[in-house]
Amino acid sequence: MKTSEFDEKFDEGVDILEHLDLSKAKRSMQETKRVNVDFPAWMLDSLDREASRIGVTRQSIIKVWLADKLESIHFSAEKHS
């Protein structure tokens, strides 16, 4: 299929998944890297309480909160440039 035909089908809302090879697809900037961080006990207790309250793991809440903070910093920086 030519690129123009593919684009046309996509633009018309036709399901184009059958024309894609997703076996090697990756989300950009989603590679995972392991880090070790030491937290004071009181902070872990607070994280665990909040994670339990909303029904997620400690790791999940840390990732979500860090992502939120980084997004707000990035948004703020863009806004002021």
mmCIF file of the N, C-alpha and C atoms, coordinates in Angstrom:
data_MODEL
# 
_entry.id   MODEL 
# 
loop_
_atom_site.group_PDB 
_atom_site.id 
_atom_site.type_symbol 
_atom_site.label_atom_id 
_atom_site.label_alt_id 
_atom_site.label_comp_id 
_atom_site.label_asym_id 
_atom_site.label_entity_id 
_atom_site.label_seq_id 
_atom_site.pdbx_PDB_ins_code 
_atom_site.Cartn_x 
_atom_site.Cartn_y 
_atom_site.Cartn_z 
_atom_site.occupancy 
_atom_site.B_iso_or_equiv 
_atom_site.pdbx_formal_charge 
_atom_site.auth_seq_id 
_atom_site.auth_comp_id 
_atom_site.auth_asym_id 
_atom_site.auth_atom_id 
_atom_site.pdbx_PDB_model_num 
ATOM 1   N N  . MET A 1 1  ? 0.848   -1.172 0.000  1.00 0.00 ? 1  MET A N  1 
ATOM 2   C CA . MET A 1 1  ? 0.000   0.000  0.000  1.00 0.00 ? 1  MET A CA 1 
ATOM 3   C C  . MET A 1 1  ? 0.893   1.235  0.000  1.00 0.00 ? 1  MET A C  1 
ATOM 4   N N  . LYS A 1 2  ? 0.539   2.197  -0.802 1.00 0.00 ? 2  LYS A N  1 
ATOM 5   C CA . LYS A 1 2  ? 1.289   3.452  -0.848 1.00 0.00 ? 2  LYS A CA 1 
ATOM 6   C C  . LYS A 1 2  ? 0.998   4.284  0.394  1.00 0.00 ? 2  LYS A C  1 
ATOM 7   N N  . THR A 1 3  ? 1.949   5.116  0.740  1.00 0.00 ? 3  THR A N  1 
ATOM 8   C CA . THR A 1 3  ? 1.802   5.984  1.906  1.00 0.00 ? 3  THR A CA 1 
ATOM 9   C C  . THR A 1 3  ? 0.562   6.850  1.789  1.00 0.00 ? 3  THR A C  1 
ATOM 10  N N  . SER A 1 4  ? 0.303   7.373  0.608  1.00 0.00 ? 4  SER A N  1 
ATOM 11  C CA . SER A 1 4  ? -0.862  8.245  0.416  1.00 0.00 ? 4  SER A CA 1 
ATOM 12  C C  . SER A 1 4  ? -2.162  7.486  0.673  1.00 0.00 ? 4  SER A C  1 
ATOM 13  N N  . GLU A 1 5  ? -2.215  6.214  0.266  1.00 0.00 ? 5  GLU A N  1 
ATOM 14  C CA . GLU A 1 5  ? -3.408  5.398  0.516  1.00 0.00 ? 5  GLU A CA 1 
ATOM 15  C C  . GLU A 1 5  ? -3.575  5.141  2.016  1.00 0.00 ? 5  GLU A C  1 
ATOM 16  N N  . PHE A 1 6  ? -2.459  4.842  2.670  1.00 0.00 ? 6  PHE A N  1 
ATOM 17  C CA . PHE A 1 6  ? -2.479  4.598  4.108  1.00 0.00 ? 6  PHE A CA 1 
ATOM 18  C C  . PHE A 1 6  ? -2.978  5.846  4.837  1.00 0.00 ? 6  PHE A C  1 
ATOM 19  N N  . ASP A 1 7  ? -2.411  7.010  4.488  1.00 0.00 ? 7  ASP A N  1 
ATOM 20  C CA . ASP A 1 7  ? -2.814  8.274  5.106  1.00 0.00 ? 7  ASP A CA 1 
ATOM 21  C C  . ASP A 1 7  ? -4.293  8.552  4.881  1.00 0.00 ? 7  ASP A C  1 
ATOM 22  N N  . GLU A 1 8  ? -4.750  8.279  3.692  1.00 0.00 ? 8  GLU A N  1 
ATOM 23  C CA . GLU A 1 8  ? -6.158  8.523  3.361  1.00 0.00 ? 8  GLU A CA 1 
ATOM 24  C C  . GLU A 1 8  ? -7.078  7.653  4.219  1.00 0.00 ? 8  GLU A C  1 
ATOM 25  N N  . LYS A 1 9  ? -6.731  6.363  4.348  1.00 0.00 ? 9  LYS A N  1 
ATOM 26  C CA . LYS A 1 9  ? -7.537  5.462  5.180  1.00 0.00 ? 9  LYS A CA 1 
ATOM 27  C C  . LYS A 1 9  ? -7.545  5.946  6.632  1.00 0.00 ? 9  LYS A C  1 
ATOM 28  N N  . PHE A 1 10 ? -6.350  6.342  7.133  1.00 0.00 ? 10 PHE A N  1 
ATOM 29  C CA . PHE A 1 10 ? -6.250  6.833  8.501  1.00 0.00 ? 10 PHE A CA 1 
ATOM 30  C C  . PHE A 1 10 ? -7.126  8.068  8.690  1.00 0.00 ? 10 PHE A C  1 
ATOM 31  N N  . ASP A 1 11 ? -7.017  9.010  7.775  1.00 0.00 ? 11 ASP A N  1 
ATOM 32  C CA . ASP A 1 11 ? -7.795  10.250 7.851  1.00 0.00 ? 11 ASP A CA 1 
ATOM 33  C C  . ASP A 1 11 ? -9.300  9.996  7.805  1.00 0.00 ? 11 ASP A C  1 
ATOM 34  N N  . GLU A 1 12 ? -9.704  8.920  7.123  1.00 0.00 ? 12 GLU A N  1 
ATOM 35  C CA . GLU A 1 12 ? -11.130 8.585  7.022  1.00 0.00 ? 12 GLU A CA 1 
ATOM 36  C C  . GLU A 1 12 ? -11.617 7.784  8.224  1.00 0.00 ? 12 GLU A C  1 
ATOM 37  N N  . GLY A 1 13 ? -10.700 7.441  9.120  1.00 0.00 ? 13 GLY A N  1 
ATOM 38  C CA . GLY A 1 13 ? -11.081 6.699  10.310 1.00 0.00 ? 13 GLY A CA 1 
ATOM 39  C C  . GLY A 1 13 ? -11.171 5.198  10.109 1.00 0.00 ? 13 GLY A C  1 
ATOM 40  N N  . VAL A 1 14 ? -10.621 4.722  9.007  1.00 0.00 ? 14 VAL A N  1 
ATOM 41  C CA . VAL A 1 14 ? -10.619 3.287  8.729  1.00 0.00 ? 14 VAL A CA 1 
ATOM 42  C C  . VAL A 1 14 ? -9.588  2.617  9.645  1.00 0.00 ? 14 VAL A C  1 
ATOM 43  N N  . ASP A 1 15 ? -9.896  1.415  10.127 1.00 0.00 ? 15 ASP A N  1 
ATOM 44  C CA . ASP A 1 15 ? -8.966  0.675  10.984 1.00 0.00 ? 15 ASP A CA 1 
ATOM 45  C C  . ASP A 1 15 ? -7.761  0.256  10.150 1.00 0.00 ? 15 ASP A C  1 
ATOM 46  N N  . ILE A 1 16 ? -6.598  0.790  10.492 1.00 0.00 ? 16 ILE A N  1 
ATOM 47  C CA . ILE A 1 16 ? -5.385  0.537  9.708  1.00 0.00 ? 16 ILE A CA 1 
ATOM 48  C C  . ILE A 1 16 ? -4.439  -0.434 10.417 1.00 0.00 ? 16 ILE A C  1 
ATOM 49  N N  . LEU A 1 17 ? -4.841  -0.977 11.557 1.00 0.00 ? 17 LEU A N  1 
ATOM 50  C CA . LEU A 1 17 ? -3.967  -1.858 12.334 1.00 0.00 ? 17 LEU A CA 1 
ATOM 51  C C  . LEU A 1 17 ? -3.510  -3.086 11.550 1.00 0.00 ? 17 LEU A C  1 
ATOM 52  N N  . GLU A 1 18 ? -4.364  -3.613 10.694 1.00 0.00 ? 18 GLU A N  1 
ATOM 53  C CA . GLU A 1 18 ? -3.987  -4.806 9.925  1.00 0.00 ? 18 GLU A CA 1 
ATOM 54  C C  . GLU A 1 18 ? -2.816  -4.524 8.987  1.00 0.00 ? 18 GLU A C  1 
ATOM 55  N N  . HIS A 1 19 ? -2.541  -3.273 8.724  1.00 0.00 ? 19 HIS A N  1 
ATOM 56  C CA . HIS A 1 19 ? -1.451  -2.898 7.821  1.00 0.00 ? 19 HIS A CA 1 
ATOM 57  C C  . HIS A 1 19 ? -0.158  -2.563 8.561  1.00 0.00 ? 19 HIS A C  1 
ATOM 58  N N  . LEU A 1 20 ? -0.172  -2.705 9.875  1.00 0.00 ? 20 LEU A N  1 
ATOM 59  C CA . LEU A 1 20 ? 0.996   -2.356 10.674 1.00 0.00 ? 20 LEU A CA 1 
ATOM 60  C C  . LEU A 1 20 ? 1.636   -3.591 11.287 1.00 0.00 ? 20 LEU A C  1 
ATOM 61  N N  . ASP A 1 21 ? 2.957   -3.574 11.398 1.00 0.00 ? 21 ASP A N  1 
ATOM 62  C CA . ASP A 1 21 ? 3.694   -4.616 12.107 1.00 0.00 ? 21 ASP A CA 1 
ATOM 63  C C  . ASP A 1 21 ? 4.054   -4.051 13.478 1.00 0.00 ? 21 ASP A C  1 
ATOM 64  N N  . LEU A 1 22 ? 3.309   -4.443 14.502 1.00 0.00 ? 22 LEU A N  1 
ATOM 65  C CA . LEU A 1 22 ? 3.500   -3.903 15.842 1.00 0.00 ? 22 LEU A CA 1 
ATOM 66  C C  . LEU A 1 22 ? 4.465   -4.737 16.689 1.00 0.00 ? 22 LEU A C  1 
ATOM 67  N N  . SER A 1 23 ? 5.064   -5.762 16.090 1.00 0.00 ? 23 SER A N  1 
ATOM 68  C CA . SER A 1 23 ? 5.916   -6.666 16.862 1.00 0.00 ? 23 SER A CA 1 
ATOM 69  C C  . SER A 1 23 ? 7.146   -5.967 17.443 1.00 0.00 ? 23 SER A C  1 
ATOM 70  N N  . LYS A 1 24 ? 7.591   -4.908 16.810 1.00 0.00 ? 24 LYS A N  1 
ATOM 71  C CA . LYS A 1 24 ? 8.776   -4.199 17.303 1.00 0.00 ? 24 LYS A CA 1 
ATOM 72  C C  . LYS A 1 24 ? 8.460   -2.763 17.708 1.00 0.00 ? 24 LYS A C  1 
ATOM 73  N N  . ALA A 1 25 ? 7.208   -2.467 17.876 1.00 0.00 ? 25 ALA A N  1 
ATOM 74  C CA . ALA A 1 25 ? 6.802   -1.111 18.236 1.00 0.00 ? 25 ALA A CA 1 
ATOM 75  C C  . ALA A 1 25 ? 7.226   -0.800 19.666 1.00 0.00 ? 25 ALA A C  1 
ATOM 76  N N  . LYS A 1 26 ? 7.696   0.411  19.877 1.00 0.00 ? 26 LYS A N  1 
ATOM 77  C CA . LYS A 1 26 ? 8.092   0.871  21.204 1.00 0.00 ? 26 LYS A CA 1 
ATOM 78  C C  . LYS A 1 26 ? 7.562   2.272  21.407 1.00 0.00 ? 26 LYS A C  1 
ATOM 79  N N  . ARG A 1 27 ? 7.232   2.578  22.652 1.00 0.00 ? 27 ARG A N  1 
ATOM 80  C CA . ARG A 1 27 ? 6.806   3.933  22.989 1.00 0.00 ? 27 ARG A CA 1 
ATOM 81  C C  . ARG A 1 27 ? 8.057   4.759  23.224 1.00 0.00 ? 27 ARG A C  1 
ATOM 82  N N  . SER A 1 28 ? 8.118   5.888  22.611 1.00 0.00 ? 28 SER A N  1 
ATOM 83  C CA . SER A 1 28 ? 9.293   6.731  22.747 1.00 0.00 ? 28 SER A CA 1 
ATOM 84  C C  . SER A 1 28 ? 9.457   7.210  24.182 1.00 0.00 ? 28 SER A C  1 
ATOM 85  N N  . MET A 1 29 ? 10.677  7.272  24.648 1.00 0.00 ? 29 MET A N  1 
ATOM 86  C CA . MET A 1 29 ? 11.042  7.729  25.991 1.00 0.00 ? 29 MET A CA 1 
ATOM 87  C C  . MET A 1 29 ? 10.417  6.884  27.098 1.00 0.00 ? 29 MET A C  1 
ATOM 88  N N  . GLN A 1 30 ? 10.097  5.614  26.818 1.00 0.00 ? 30 GLN A N  1 
ATOM 89  C CA . GLN A 1 30 ? 9.473   4.760  27.818 1.00 0.00 ? 30 GLN A CA 1 
ATOM 90  C C  . GLN A 1 30 ? 10.400  3.642  28.290 1.00 0.00 ? 30 GLN A C  1 
ATOM 91  N N  . GLU A 1 31 ? 11.669  3.666  27.878 1.00 0.00 ? 31 GLU A N  1 
ATOM 92  C CA . GLU A 1 31 ? 12.611  2.658  28.341 1.00 0.00 ? 31 GLU A CA 1 
ATOM 93  C C  . GLU A 1 31 ? 12.751  2.775  29.860 1.00 0.00 ? 31 GLU A C  1 
ATOM 94  N N  . THR A 1 32 ? 12.712  1.637  30.524 1.00 0.00 ? 32 THR A N  1 
ATOM 95  C CA . THR A 1 32 ? 12.808  1.637  31.974 1.00 0.00 ? 32 THR A CA 1 
ATOM 96  C C  . THR A 1 32 ? 14.256  1.481  32.411 1.00 0.00 ? 32 THR A C  1 
ATOM 97  N N  . LYS A 1 33 ? 14.646  2.272  33.388 1.00 0.00 ? 33 LYS A N  1 
ATOM 98  C CA . LYS A 1 33 ? 15.961  2.160  33.998 1.00 0.00 ? 33 LYS A CA 1 
ATOM 99  C C  . LYS A 1 33 ? 15.771  2.091  35.502 1.00 0.00 ? 33 LYS A C  1 
ATOM 100 N N  . ARG A 1 34 ? 16.508  1.215  36.141 1.00 0.00 ? 34 ARG A N  1 
ATOM 101 C CA . ARG A 1 34 ? 16.379  1.027  37.583 1.00 0.00 ? 34 ARG A CA 1 
ATOM 102 C C  . ARG A 1 34 ? 17.262  2.023  38.319 1.00 0.00 ? 34 ARG A C  1 
ATOM 103 N N  . VAL A 1 35 ? 16.707  2.598  39.398 1.00 0.00 ? 35 VAL A N  1 
ATOM 104 C CA . VAL A 1 35 ? 17.463  3.494  40.276 1.00 0.00 ? 35 VAL A CA 1 
ATOM 105 C C  . VAL A 1 35 ? 17.211  3.086  41.717 1.00 0.00 ? 35 VAL A C  1 
ATOM 106 N N  . ASN A 1 36 ? 18.133  3.401  42.559 1.00 0.00 ? 36 ASN A N  1 
ATOM 107 C CA . ASN A 1 36 ? 17.972  3.167  43.994 1.00 0.00 ? 36 ASN A CA 1 
ATOM 108 C C  . ASN A 1 36 ? 17.937  4.518  44.686 1.00 0.00 ? 36 ASN A C  1 
ATOM 109 N N  . VAL A 1 37 ? 16.940  4.698  45.523 1.00 0.00 ? 37 VAL A N  1 
ATOM 110 C CA . VAL A 1 37 ? 16.790  5.956  46.252 1.00 0.00 ? 37 VAL A CA 1 
ATOM 111 C C  . VAL A 1 37 ? 16.560  5.614  47.720 1.00 0.00 ? 37 VAL A C  1 
ATOM 112 N N  . ASP A 1 38 ? 17.291  6.287  48.584 1.00 0.00 ? 38 ASP A N  1 
ATOM 113 C CA . ASP A 1 38 ? 17.093  6.101  50.023 1.00 0.00 ? 38 ASP A CA 1 
ATOM 114 C C  . ASP A 1 38 ? 16.143  7.178  50.535 1.00 0.00 ? 38 ASP A C  1 
ATOM 115 N N  . PHE A 1 39 ? 15.084  6.728  51.246 1.00 0.00 ? 39 PHE A N  1 
ATOM 116 C CA . PHE A 1 39 ? 14.107  7.640  51.824 1.00 0.00 ? 39 PHE A CA 1 
ATOM 117 C C  . PHE A 1 39 ? 14.143  7.498  53.347 1.00 0.00 ? 39 PHE A C  1 
ATOM 118 N N  . PRO A 1 40 ? 13.873  8.581  54.063 1.00 0.00 ? 40 PRO A N  1 
ATOM 119 C CA . PRO A 1 40 ? 13.722  8.450  55.513 1.00 0.00 ? 40 PRO A CA 1 
ATOM 120 C C  . PRO A 1 40 ? 12.473  7.621  55.829 1.00 0.00 ? 40 PRO A C  1 
ATOM 121 N N  . ALA A 1 41 ? 12.495  6.944  56.971 1.00 0.00 ? 41 ALA A N  1 
ATOM 122 C CA . ALA A 1 41 ? 11.390  6.056  57.350 1.00 0.00 ? 41 ALA A CA 1 
ATOM 123 C C  . ALA A 1 41 ? 10.052  6.775  57.377 1.00 0.00 ? 41 ALA A C  1 
ATOM 124 N N  . TRP A 1 42 ? 10.016  8.023  57.881 1.00 0.00 ? 42 TRP A N  1 
ATOM 125 C CA . TRP A 1 42 ? 8.741   8.743  57.959 1.00 0.00 ? 42 TRP A CA 1 
ATOM 126 C C  . TRP A 1 42 ? 8.150   8.960  56.573 1.00 0.00 ? 42 TRP A C  1 
ATOM 127 N N  . MET A 1 43 ? 9.037   9.179  55.567 1.00 0.00 ? 43 MET A N  1 
ATOM 128 C CA . MET A 1 43 ? 8.556   9.415  54.209 1.00 0.00 ? 43 MET A CA 1 
ATOM 129 C C  . MET A 1 43 ? 7.977   8.127  53.617 1.00 0.00 ? 43 MET A C  1 
ATOM 130 N N  . LEU A 1 44 ? 8.631   7.000  53.874 1.00 0.00 ? 44 LEU A N  1 
ATOM 131 C CA . LEU A 1 44 ? 8.106   5.721  53.391 1.00 0.00 ? 44 LEU A CA 1 
ATOM 132 C C  . LEU A 1 44 ? 6.770   5.404  54.049 1.00 0.00 ? 44 LEU A C  1 
ATOM 133 N N  . ASP A 1 45 ? 6.656   5.684  55.341 1.00 0.00 ? 45 ASP A N  1 
ATOM 134 C CA . ASP A 1 45 ? 5.376   5.471  56.030 1.00 0.00 ? 45 ASP A CA 1 
ATOM 135 C C  . ASP A 1 45 ? 4.269   6.304  55.389 1.00 0.00 ? 45 ASP A C  1 
ATOM 136 N N  . SER A 1 46 ? 4.566   7.563  55.107 1.00 0.00 ? 46 SER A N  1 
ATOM 137 C CA . SER A 1 46 ? 3.568   8.442  54.479 1.00 0.00 ? 46 SER A CA 1 
ATOM 138 C C  . SER A 1 46 ? 3.224   7.972  53.072 1.00 0.00 ? 46 SER A C  1 
ATOM 139 N N  . LEU A 1 47 ? 4.248   7.585  52.319 1.00 0.00 ? 47 LEU A N  1 
ATOM 140 C CA . LEU A 1 47 ? 4.006   7.070  50.968 1.00 0.00 ? 47 LEU A CA 1 
ATOM 141 C C  . LEU A 1 47 ? 3.135   5.820  51.013 1.00 0.00 ? 47 LEU A C  1 
ATOM 142 N N  . ASP A 1 48 ? 3.459   4.910  51.918 1.00 0.00 ? 48 ASP A N  1 
ATOM 143 C CA . ASP A 1 48 ? 2.695   3.667  52.025 1.00 0.00 ? 48 ASP A CA 1 
ATOM 144 C C  . ASP A 1 48 ? 1.242   3.916  52.430 1.00 0.00 ? 48 ASP A C  1 
ATOM 145 N N  . ARG A 1 49 ? 1.033   4.856  53.352 1.00 0.00 ? 49 ARG A N  1 
ATOM 146 C CA . ARG A 1 49 ? -0.345  5.178  53.758 1.00 0.00 ? 49 ARG A CA 1 
ATOM 147 C C  . ARG A 1 49 ? -1.137  5.748  52.584 1.00 0.00 ? 49 ARG A C  1 
ATOM 148 N N  . GLU A 1 50 ? -0.529  6.672  51.868 1.00 0.00 ? 50 GLU A N  1 
ATOM 149 C CA . GLU A 1 50 ? -1.240  7.289  50.736 1.00 0.00 ? 50 GLU A CA 1 
ATOM 150 C C  . GLU A 1 50 ? -1.460  6.280  49.615 1.00 0.00 ? 50 GLU A C  1 
ATOM 151 N N  . ALA A 1 51 ? -0.460  5.468  49.340 1.00 0.00 ? 51 ALA A N  1 
ATOM 152 C CA . ALA A 1 51 ? -0.606  4.435  48.308 1.00 0.00 ? 51 ALA A CA 1 
ATOM 153 C C  . ALA A 1 51 ? -1.735  3.471  48.672 1.00 0.00 ? 51 ALA A C  1 
ATOM 154 N N  . SER A 1 52 ? -1.777  3.068  49.922 1.00 0.00 ? 52 SER A N  1 
ATOM 155 C CA . SER A 1 52 ? -2.830  2.165  50.383 1.00 0.00 ? 52 SER A CA 1 
ATOM 156 C C  . SER A 1 52 ? -4.198  2.830  50.294 1.00 0.00 ? 52 SER A C  1 
ATOM 157 N N  . ARG A 1 53 ? -4.257  4.094  50.657 1.00 0.00 ? 53 ARG A N  1 
ATOM 158 C CA . ARG A 1 53 ? -5.523  4.834  50.628 1.00 0.00 ? 53 ARG A CA 1 
ATOM 159 C C  . ARG A 1 53 ? -6.121  4.856  49.230 1.00 0.00 ? 53 ARG A C  1 
ATOM 160 N N  . ILE A 1 54 ? -5.263  5.041  48.211 1.00 0.00 ? 54 ILE A N  1 
ATOM 161 C CA . ILE A 1 54 ? -5.801  5.116  46.839 1.00 0.00 ? 54 ILE A CA 1 
ATOM 162 C C  . ILE A 1 54 ? -5.684  3.795  46.085 1.00 0.00 ? 54 ILE A C  1 
ATOM 163 N N  . GLY A 1 55 ? -5.125  2.769  46.741 1.00 0.00 ? 55 GLY A N  1 
ATOM 164 C CA . GLY A 1 55 ? -5.118  1.426  46.158 1.00 0.00 ? 55 GLY A CA 1 
ATOM 165 C C  . GLY A 1 55 ? -4.060  1.187  45.103 1.00 0.00 ? 55 GLY A C  1 
ATOM 166 N N  . VAL A 1 56 ? -2.882  1.768  45.291 1.00 0.00 ? 56 VAL A N  1 
ATOM 167 C CA . VAL A 1 56 ? -1.780  1.535  44.351 1.00 0.00 ? 56 VAL A CA 1 
ATOM 168 C C  . VAL A 1 56 ? -0.533  1.121  45.148 1.00 0.00 ? 56 VAL A C  1 
ATOM 169 N N  . THR A 1 57 ? 0.508   0.746  44.434 1.00 0.00 ? 57 THR A N  1 
ATOM 170 C CA . THR A 1 57 ? 1.755   0.383  45.098 1.00 0.00 ? 57 THR A CA 1 
ATOM 171 C C  . THR A 1 57 ? 2.576   1.625  45.413 1.00 0.00 ? 57 THR A C  1 
ATOM 172 N N  . ARG A 1 58 ? 3.541   1.454  46.304 1.00 0.00 ? 58 ARG A N  1 
ATOM 173 C CA . ARG A 1 58 ? 4.456   2.547  46.641 1.00 0.00 ? 58 ARG A CA 1 
ATOM 174 C C  . ARG A 1 58 ? 5.170   3.034  45.373 1.00 0.00 ? 58 ARG A C  1 
ATOM 175 N N  . GLN A 1 59 ? 5.648   2.102  44.570 1.00 0.00 ? 59 GLN A N  1 
ATOM 176 C CA . GLN A 1 59 ? 6.367   2.466  43.350 1.00 0.00 ? 59 GLN A CA 1 
ATOM 177 C C  . GLN A 1 59 ? 5.475   3.280  42.411 1.00 0.00 ? 59 GLN A C  1 
ATOM 178 N N  . SER A 1 60 ? 4.234   2.876  42.293 1.00 0.00 ? 60 SER A N  1 
ATOM 179 C CA . SER A 1 60 ? 3.307   3.590  41.404 1.00 0.00 ? 60 SER A CA 1 
ATOM 180 C C  . SER A 1 60 ? 3.090   5.026  41.851 1.00 0.00 ? 60 SER A C  1 
ATOM 181 N N  . ILE A 1 61 ? 2.873   5.217  43.133 1.00 0.00 ? 61 ILE A N  1 
ATOM 182 C CA . ILE A 1 61 ? 2.607   6.577  43.613 1.00 0.00 ? 61 ILE A CA 1 
ATOM 183 C C  . ILE A 1 61 ? 3.842   7.460  43.454 1.00 0.00 ? 61 ILE A C  1 
ATOM 184 N N  . ILE A 1 62 ? 5.025   6.890  43.682 1.00 0.00 ? 62 ILE A N  1 
ATOM 185 C CA . ILE A 1 62 ? 6.252   7.667  43.490 1.00 0.00 ? 62 ILE A CA 1 
ATOM 186 C C  . ILE A 1 62 ? 6.379   8.092  42.034 1.00 0.00 ? 62 ILE A C  1 
ATOM 187 N N  . LYS A 1 63 ? 6.136   7.155  41.118 1.00 0.00 ? 63 LYS A N  1 
ATOM 188 C CA . LYS A 1 63 ? 6.267   7.484  39.690 1.00 0.00 ? 63 LYS A CA 1 
ATOM 189 C C  . LYS A 1 63 ? 5.243   8.531  39.255 1.00 0.00 ? 63 LYS A C  1 
ATOM 190 N N  . VAL A 1 64 ? 4.011   8.383  39.707 1.00 0.00 ? 64 VAL A N  1 
ATOM 191 C CA . VAL A 1 64 ? 2.965   9.337  39.322 1.00 0.00 ? 64 VAL A CA 1 
ATOM 192 C C  . VAL A 1 64 ? 3.271   10.725 39.872 1.00 0.00 ? 64 VAL A C  1 
ATOM 193 N N  . TRP A 1 65 ? 3.658   10.797 41.152 1.00 0.00 ? 65 TRP A N  1 
ATOM 194 C CA . TRP A 1 65 ? 3.953   12.104 41.755 1.00 0.00 ? 65 TRP A CA 1 
ATOM 195 C C  . TRP A 1 65 ? 5.161   12.755 41.098 1.00 0.00 ? 65 TRP A C  1 
ATOM 196 N N  . LEU A 1 66 ? 6.198   11.982 40.796 1.00 0.00 ? 66 LEU A N  1 
ATOM 197 C CA . LEU A 1 66 ? 7.362   12.560 40.121 1.00 0.00 ? 66 LEU A CA 1 
ATOM 198 C C  . LEU A 1 66 ? 7.000   13.042 38.717 1.00 0.00 ? 66 LEU A C  1 
ATOM 199 N N  . ALA A 1 67 ? 6.219   12.252 38.008 1.00 0.00 ? 67 ALA A N  1 
ATOM 200 C CA . ALA A 1 67 ? 5.794   12.655 36.662 1.00 0.00 ? 67 ALA A CA 1 
ATOM 201 C C  . ALA A 1 67 ? 4.973   13.937 36.713 1.00 0.00 ? 67 ALA A C  1 
ATOM 202 N N  . ASP A 1 68 ? 4.054   14.030 37.680 1.00 0.00 ? 68 ASP A N  1 
ATOM 203 C CA . ASP A 1 68 ? 3.244   15.249 37.830 1.00 0.00 ? 68 ASP A CA 1 
ATOM 204 C C  . ASP A 1 68 ? 4.130   16.461 38.091 1.00 0.00 ? 68 ASP A C  1 
ATOM 205 N N  . LYS A 1 69 ? 5.083   16.305 38.979 1.00 0.00 ? 69 LYS A N  1 
ATOM 206 C CA . LYS A 1 69 ? 5.974   17.418 39.324 1.00 0.00 ? 69 LYS A CA 1 
ATOM 207 C C  . LYS A 1 69 ? 6.817   17.829 38.114 1.00 0.00 ? 69 LYS A C  1 
ATOM 208 N N  . LEU A 1 70 ? 7.371   16.850 37.407 1.00 0.00 ? 70 LEU A N  1 
ATOM 209 C CA . LEU A 1 70 ? 8.193   17.158 36.238 1.00 0.00 ? 70 LEU A CA 1 
ATOM 210 C C  . LEU A 1 70 ? 7.373   17.825 35.133 1.00 0.00 ? 70 LEU A C  1 
ATOM 211 N N  . GLU A 1 71 ? 6.142   17.368 34.946 1.00 0.00 ? 71 GLU A N  1 
ATOM 212 C CA . GLU A 1 71 ? 5.258   18.001 33.959 1.00 0.00 ? 71 GLU A CA 1 
ATOM 213 C C  . GLU A 1 71 ? 4.967   19.446 34.345 1.00 0.00 ? 71 GLU A C  1 
ATOM 214 N N  . SER A 1 72 ? 4.698   19.694 35.624 1.00 0.00 ? 72 SER A N  1 
ATOM 215 C CA . SER A 1 72 ? 4.381   21.061 36.048 1.00 0.00 ? 72 SER A CA 1 
ATOM 216 C C  . SER A 1 72 ? 5.602   21.966 35.899 1.00 0.00 ? 72 SER A C  1 
ATOM 217 N N  . ILE A 1 73 ? 6.788   21.440 36.175 1.00 0.00 ? 73 ILE A N  1 
ATOM 218 C CA . ILE A 1 73 ? 8.008   22.225 35.985 1.00 0.00 ? 73 ILE A CA 1 
ATOM 219 C C  . ILE A 1 73 ? 8.197   22.542 34.507 1.00 0.00 ? 73 ILE A C  1 
ATOM 220 N N  . HIS A 1 74 ? 8.011   21.528 33.666 1.00 0.00 ? 74 HIS A N  1 
ATOM 221 C CA . HIS A 1 74 ? 8.168   21.714 32.222 1.00 0.00 ? 74 HIS A CA 1 
ATOM 222 C C  . HIS A 1 74 ? 7.146   22.712 31.684 1.00 0.00 ? 74 HIS A C  1 
ATOM 223 N N  . PHE A 1 75 ? 5.892   22.573 32.125 1.00 0.00 ? 75 PHE A N  1 
ATOM 224 C CA . PHE A 1 75 ? 4.827   23.479 31.682 1.00 0.00 ? 75 PHE A CA 1 
ATOM 225 C C  . PHE A 1 75 ? 5.130   24.904 32.134 1.00 0.00 ? 75 PHE A C  1 
ATOM 226 N N  . SER A 1 76 ? 5.571   25.042 33.362 1.00 0.00 ? 76 SER A N  1 
ATOM 227 C CA . SER A 1 76 ? 5.897   26.356 33.908 1.00 0.00 ? 76 SER A CA 1 
ATOM 228 C C  . SER A 1 76 ? 7.045   27.000 33.143 1.00 0.00 ? 76 SER A C  1 
ATOM 229 N N  . ALA A 1 77 ? 8.056   26.207 32.821 1.00 0.00 ? 77 ALA A N  1 
ATOM 230 C CA . ALA A 1 77 ? 9.211   26.719 32.077 1.00 0.00 ? 77 ALA A CA 1 
ATOM 231 C C  . ALA A 1 77 ? 8.804   27.170 30.679 1.00 0.00 ? 77 ALA A C  1 
ATOM 232 N N  . GLU A 1 78 ? 7.931   26.386 30.026 1.00 0.00 ? 78 GLU A N  1 
ATOM 233 C CA . GLU A 1 78 ? 7.458   26.764 28.685 1.00 0.00 ? 78 GLU A CA 1 
ATOM 234 C C  . GLU A 1 78 ? 6.639   28.041 28.733 1.00 0.00 ? 78 GLU A C  1 
ATOM 235 N N  . LYS A 1 79 ? 5.849   28.164 29.779 1.00 0.00 ? 79 LYS A N  1 
ATOM 236 C CA . LYS A 1 79 ? 4.960   29.309 29.931 1.00 0.00 ? 79 LYS A CA 1 
ATOM 237 C C  . LYS A 1 79 ? 5.747   30.607 30.089 1.00 0.00 ? 79 LYS A C  1 
ATOM 238 N N  . HIS A 1 80 ? 6.919   30.513 30.750 1.00 0.00 ? 80 HIS A N  1 
ATOM 239 C CA . HIS A 1 80 ? 7.724   31.697 31.023 1.00 0.00 ? 80 HIS A CA 1 
ATOM 240 C C  . HIS A 1 80 ? 8.839   31.944 30.006 1.00 0.00 ? 80 HIS A C  1 
ATOM 241 N N  . SER A 1 81 ? 8.861   31.169 28.931 1.00 0.00 ? 81 SER A N  1 
ATOM 242 C CA . SER A 1 81 ? 9.926   31.392 27.931 1.00 0.00 ? 81 SER A CA 1 
ATOM 243 C C  . SER A 1 81 ? 9.398   32.053 26.682 1.00 0.00 ? 81 SER A C  1 
# 
